[in-house]
Amino acid sequence: MEERPITVTLVGTLLLVIGFLSIYQGYLAIQEGSALGDIDPQALGIFSAVVGIFVMLSALATFIGLRYSWFFVIAVCVVTMINAALFFPEGLVRIVLLVIVIGYLTRPQLKEHFGILPPPSI
């Protein structure tokens, strides 16, 4: 069995943190009722919590390391970045962490681990 690179573990852990922050931000939006313009705070909070659950699922997919996981994680990161932008400036931490995650995911070592790139020739 192939050993998982430490960067995959780092990406998965960062995604767990981002997921928790998204769920917490959703909880705060529902409790405090702060709305952005005409957006219903409860709907925004529920959306943020659902996004947080998907981010945590993407963290588990990262730990598993299947090929489709890479695409799933990238898609979830893009949606999460949009969600974090709705909570600007509070969502700035999530945006920075997501940029770090996407940066790691585009490295050749991680793409090779997920099967996106073929292994290097000897």
VENBEL-V55256 format. One line per field, one symbol per residue. phi: phi as a letter, one per 30 degrees, with the letter a starting at -180 (. if undefined). psi: psi as a letter, one per 30 degrees, with the letter a starting at -180 (. if undefined). Layout:
phi: ???
psi: ???
//
This chain:
phi: .dddddddddddddddddddddddddddddddidccicddddddddedddddddddddddddddidededddddddddddddddddcddddddddddddddddddddeddddddidcddddc
psi: kkkklfeeeeeeeeeeeeeeeeeeeeeeeeefgkljbgkkeeeeeeeeeeeeeeeeeeeeeeeeglefeeeeeeeeeeeeeeeeffgkffgeeeeeeeeeeeeeffkeeeeeefgekllkk.
//
